[in-house]
Amino acid sequence: MNVTSIAALSTTIAETGRKEEVAITLLKKQQDIQKSSVTQILDGIAPPPNLPAHLGSKINTTA
């Protein structure tokens, strides 16, 4: 191996690491935005007034 190929490899490894950090940061930001949006939607859903207090207060997300 010559010096230029070692330097090129080092640069490539550093750039790949930086790209992964940026991708992870963007993914976390997107998840925060989605969480906020879903929270707003769920807060806007009011249970029908005729139901007892224990009904209509939870949403089954596993079905």
N, C-alpha and C positions, 0 to 999 in steps of 0.2 A: 504494500500500500504506500502510496506517496502522500505527501503532506496535503495536497489540494483535495484529494478524495476524503481524507480524514476530516478536514475542515468542512467540506460539503456535507458529510454525514452528520457531523455535529450540528450544523445549521439546520438541517432537515429535522433532526430529533427535537431541537429547541422550538422550531416552528410548529411541529405537530403537537407538542405539549401545550403551546399557547392556544392553538386552535381548539383543542379539547377543553381547555379552561373557559374559553369564550362560549363554546357550545353548551357547557354545563351551566354557566351563568345565565345564558339566554333561556335555557329550559326551566331553570328555577324561577325566573321572572315570569315566564309564560304560565307556570303552574300557580303562582301567586295571583296573577290576573284572573285565571279561570276560577280559582277558589273564591275570589272576591265577587265575580259575576254570579256564581252559583249561590253564594250567600245572599246576595241582593235578591235573586229570584225567589229563593226559599223564604226569605223574610217578607216578601210581598204576597205570599200565599196565605190567606186567612182561612181557617176552618169555617165551615158553615155554622151559623149561629144556633141551629137547632140541635146540635150534637152535644152529648155530655162532655165535660172537660177532658176526660181521659181519651176520647176518640178524636182522631184527626190531627193529633199533635206530632205525629212521627211519619216519616216517609220511608218505605221499605226500598232500599237501594240494592238489595241482593237478589231480587226476583228477576 
